[in-house]
Amino acid sequence: MRLMKRLTALMLALLTLCSVPAMAEEPREAEGFLEQDPLLDAAFSMLEEGNPILEAYNALTDANVEPHFPYGLPYFFGGTYDFKFKDELLLFSREPEYAKRSCWETTKFYRKNQQYLYGLDCSGYTRWIFNEVGWPKHPTLSGMINEYGKYAKKNHVYSHRAGKEMPPYEELAATLELGDLLVVKPAEGGRHVMMFIGTLRDYGFTAETAPELADYLDYTLVIHCGPNPMYGPRMQKYLDEHADDSYYDGVNIPNGGVCVSLIGVPIEAATYKVQVENISEPEEDNPMHYYHCFDLNGYPLTIWWELDTATSFCWFRINGIK
């Protein structure tokens, strides 16, 4: 009798397990996705005044986020919010004015020992966002991509490796979560990180309000501190406005700053392109010499196209700390 009871209990348990659907990650619903979030509050506070994504966010959520700087936060190679020199914490700004700093390494757009308007670099910006909302500092860019054994199972949503392939670009955003990081090693070298913030549709844009982008309303939007065609002229305007301030004597402008871009849109779809600064006589067929843009209410919404040619990448999700 006791054996029969045990067998009966075991059969009931098995039937119960079989009736429970397998756990699977549910993609977010595009409709109703956009709500005020501390992560977006922090990220958008480094955009410039009048940015259409920021304005849409405030209008839809009543967030009332105000930019820290009227012209947005500039890019600075190696810029980090927690940089220390001789035990002194050096802030990346003199908010609402800009700080300056000497660059310690020569790169494509920056020269060693020359002064530039100080800001953050790509990982300095995403780490600052995480710090603002109480999240731990995310790993290094090389670590997120290369430490596959450590991160692949828990943190890699997608990557360049077999078995971790992305869905089609028009479906990608529906499988991502706010705050997911896209970490890329472009074919031309270096590494870059961007943060997922939703889609144009999430921010209320439609085929009527953004006709140039009607086919791409559900494509992935990212925010990042990186190359952007507006920052050169904008920062030069700032320096001209402060020409009487000796603090800015000899200071150079950056080649980018905090901006919003589209992922996965073919560059041929762009409605215009802007020549990258410091490139003389660009080759017409070399996409690296141009920013490929759409006009979003006067804002150059750039296409970040280098994921297609990257040597390695991953979509990295910070698990277990939210």
C-alpha positions in Angstrom: 0.0 0.0 0.0 2.8 2.4 1.0 4.6 1.6 -2.4 1.4 2.3 -4.3 1.0 5.7 -2.6 4.6 6.6 -3.4 4.1 5.7 -7.1 0.9 7.6 -7.3 2.6 10.7 -5.7 5.5 10.4 -8.2 3.1 10.2 -11.2 1.2 13.3 -10.0 4.4 15.2 -9.6 5.5 14.2 -13.2 2.2 15.3 -14.6 2.4 18.6 -12.8 5.9 19.3 -14.2 4.8 18.4 -17.8 1.9 20.8 -17.5 4.2 23.8 -16.7 5.3 25.6 -19.9 9.0 25.8 -20.5 10.5 29.1 -19.3 11.5 31.3 -22.2 12.6 34.9 -22.5 9.6 37.0 -23.6 10.4 39.8 -25.9 9.2 43.2 -24.7 6.1 44.6 -26.3 6.8 47.7 -28.3 3.5 49.4 -27.4 3.7 50.8 -23.9 7.4 50.1 -23.5 8.4 53.6 -22.8 8.2 54.6 -19.1 10.3 56.9 -17.1 13.4 55.1 -15.9 16.4 56.2 -13.9 18.7 54.7 -16.5 17.2 56.8 -19.3 17.0 59.9 -17.0 20.8 59.7 -16.5 21.6 58.8 -20.2 19.5 61.6 -21.7 20.8 64.2 -19.3 24.0 64.2 -21.3 22.3 65.0 -24.6 22.0 68.6 -25.9 19.0 71.0 -25.3 16.3 70.4 -27.9 17.3 66.9 -28.8 14.1 65.3 -30.3 14.6 61.9 -28.5 15.0 63.7 -25.2 12.0 65.9 -25.9 9.9 62.9 -26.9 10.9 61.1 -23.7 9.9 64.1 -21.5 6.6 64.5 -23.3 5.6 60.9 -23.1 6.7 60.2 -19.5 6.6 63.6 -17.8 10.2 63.0 -16.8 11.4 66.6 -17.2 15.0 65.6 -17.7 17.2 68.7 -18.3 20.6 68.5 -20.0 23.6 69.1 -17.8 25.2 71.0 -20.7 23.3 73.1 -23.3 25.5 71.6 -26.2 25.7 68.1 -24.8 28.6 66.1 -23.4 31.7 66.0 -25.7 33.8 62.9 -26.3 37.3 62.8 -24.8 39.6 59.9 -25.5 40.1 58.0 -22.3 37.7 60.3 -20.4 36.3 58.8 -17.2 34.1 60.2 -14.5 36.2 58.7 -11.7 39.7 59.6 -12.9 42.2 60.2 -10.1 45.5 62.0 -10.3 47.7 61.9 -7.1 44.7 60.9 -5.1 42.7 63.8 -6.3 39.4 63.0 -8.0 39.2 65.0 -11.3 35.6 65.6 -12.5 34.9 65.6 -16.2 33.2 68.9 -16.2 32.8 72.3 -14.5 29.0 72.0 -15.0 27.3 73.9 -16.7 30.6 74.9 -18.3 33.1 72.5 -19.8 36.5 71.5 -18.4 39.6 70.9 -20.4 42.3 68.3 -20.3 45.5 67.3 -22.0 45.4 64.2 -24.1 48.1 61.6 -23.2 48.0 59.6 -26.5 47.8 60.4 -30.2 44.8 58.9 -32.0 43.0 59.5 -35.3 41.4 62.7 -33.9 43.4 63.6 -30.8 47.0 64.7 -30.4 49.2 63.9 -27.4 49.8 66.8 -25.0 47.2 69.0 -26.7 44.3 70.4 -24.7 40.7 69.4 -25.5 37.3 70.1 -24.1 37.0 67.3 -21.5 34.2 64.8 -21.5 33.8 61.0 -21.4 34.7 58.3 -23.8 32.3 55.5 -24.7 32.8 53.3 -21.7 33.3 56.2 -19.4 29.8 57.3 -20.3 28.1 53.9 -19.9 29.9 53.4 -16.6 28.8 56.8 -15.4 25.2 56.0 -16.3 25.4 52.7 -14.3 27.0 54.6 -11.4 24.2 57.2 -11.4 21.6 54.5 -10.9 23.5 52.4 -8.4 24.7 49.6 -10.7 28.2 48.2 -10.4 30.8 49.3 -12.9 30.5 47.1 -16.0 33.5 45.0 -17.2 36.1 46.3 -19.7 35.1 46.2 -23.3 37.6 43.6 -24.2 36.5 41.5 -21.2 32.8 41.6 -22.2 33.7 40.4 -25.7 36.5 38.0 -25.1 35.9 36.4 -21.7 33.4 34.0 -23.3 33.7 31.3 -20.7 32.9 33.8 -17.9 30.1 35.7 -19.6 28.5 33.8 -22.5 25.9 31.8 -20.6 24.7 34.5 -18.3 25.4 37.8 -20.0 25.7 37.3 -23.7 22.4 37.8 -25.4 24.0 37.6 -28.8 27.5 37.6 -30.1 29.6 36.9 -33.2 30.1 33.3 -32.1 28.1 30.3 -33.5 24.9 29.6 -31.6 24.6 33.3 -30.4 23.5 34.8 -33.7 21.2 37.9 -33.8 17.7 37.8 -35.2 17.1 40.1 -38.3 17.6 43.7 -37.5 13.9 44.6 -37.8 13.2 42.1 -35.0 16.3 42.7 -32.8 14.9 45.5 -30.6 11.9 43.3 -29.6 14.3 40.9 -27.9 16.5 43.4 -26.1 16.1 45.0 -22.7 16.7 48.6 -21.6 20.3 49.0 -20.7 21.7 46.1 -22.8 25.1 47.0 -24.1 26.4 46.6 -27.6 30.1 46.1 -27.5 31.9 46.0 -30.8 35.4 45.7 -32.1 35.2 47.3 -35.6 37.2 46.1 -38.5 39.2 49.4 -38.4 40.4 48.7 -34.9 39.5 49.9 -31.4 36.4 49.0 -29.4 33.1 50.8 -28.8 30.1 50.4 -26.5 26.5 51.6 -26.9 23.4 51.2 -24.8 20.0 50.1 -26.0 17.2 52.6 -25.4 14.3 51.3 -27.5 13.0 52.2 -30.9 11.7 55.3 -32.6 8.2 53.9 -32.3 8.7 53.7 -28.5 9.3 57.4 -28.5 6.1 58.2 -30.4 7.5 58.6 -33.9 5.3 57.5 -36.8 5.5 57.3 -40.6 3.7 60.7 -40.6 5.9 62.4 -38.1 9.2 60.9 -39.4 8.5 59.9 -43.0 12.2 59.4 -43.8 12.3 56.7 -41.2 9.0 55.0 -41.9 10.7 51.7 -42.7 12.9 51.8 -39.6 10.5 52.7 -36.7 11.1 49.3 -35.1 14.9 49.2 -35.5 17.3 49.4 -32.6 18.2 52.8 -31.1 21.3 53.2 -29.0 22.8 56.0 -27.1 26.6 56.4 -26.9 29.4 58.8 -26.6 31.1 58.6 -29.9 31.7 60.2 -33.3 29.0 62.7 -34.4 28.9 65.4 -37.0 27.2 68.0 -34.8 29.8 68.2 -32.1 32.6 69.9 -34.0 30.6 73.0 -35.1 28.7 73.0 -31.8 31.8 73.0 -29.6 33.5 75.6 -31.8 30.5 77.8 -31.3 30.9 77.3 -27.5 34.6 78.3 -27.7 33.7 81.3 -29.8 31.2 82.4 -27.2 33.9 82.1 -24.5 36.7 83.7 -26.5 37.3 86.2 -23.6 37.8 83.4 -21.1 41.6 82.6 -20.9 40.8 79.2 -19.5 39.9 78.0 -23.0 43.0 79.5 -24.8 44.4 76.9 -27.1 41.7 74.3 -26.4 40.7 72.0 -29.3 37.2 70.8 -30.2 36.3 67.1 -30.0 35.1 64.9 -32.9 31.9 63.7 -31.1 29.9 63.3 -28.0 26.8 61.8 -26.5 24.3 61.0 -29.3 21.6 58.6 -30.5 22.1 56.2 -33.5 20.3 53.5 -35.4 21.6 50.0 -35.6 21.1 47.7 -38.7 19.9 50.2 -41.2 21.7 50.0 -44.5 23.8 53.1 -45.2 22.3 53.3 -48.7 19.0 54.2 -47.0 20.5 57.4 -45.4 19.0 60.6 -46.8 22.3 62.5 -46.6 25.9 62.1 -45.4 28.5 64.3 -43.8 32.2 64.1 -44.3 34.2 63.0 -41.3 36.4 65.8 -40.1 40.2 65.6 -40.7 39.7 63.4 -43.7 41.0 65.2 -46.8 39.7 64.3 -50.2 37.6 61.3 -49.0 37.2 58.3 -51.2 33.6 58.3 -52.5 33.1 54.6 -51.9 34.7 54.5 -48.4 31.9 54.6 -45.8 34.3 55.2 -43.0 34.9 58.7 -44.3 31.3 59.7 -43.8 28.5 60.0 -41.3 25.3 58.5 -42.8 22.3 60.3 -41.5 18.5 60.8 -41.4 16.9 64.2 -40.6 14.9 63.7 -37.4 13.3 67.1 -36.8 16.6 68.8 -37.6 18.7 66.2 -35.7 21.2 64.1 -37.7 20.2 60.6 -36.6 23.3 58.6 -37.6 23.4 55.0 -38.7 26.0 53.0 -36.8 26.7 50.5 -39.5 30.1 49.0 -38.4 28.4 46.0 -36.7 28.1 44.3 -40.1 31.9 44.4 -40.6 33.0 44.0 -37.0 35.6 41.4 -36.2 33.8 40.6 -32.9 30.9 41.9 -30.9 28.4 41.0 -28.2 25.1 42.2 -26.8 25.9 42.2 -23.1 23.1 42.1 -20.4 24.0 43.0 -16.9 22.2 40.2 -15.0 21.8 39.9 -11.2 22.3 43.5 -10.3 19.0 45.2 -11.1 
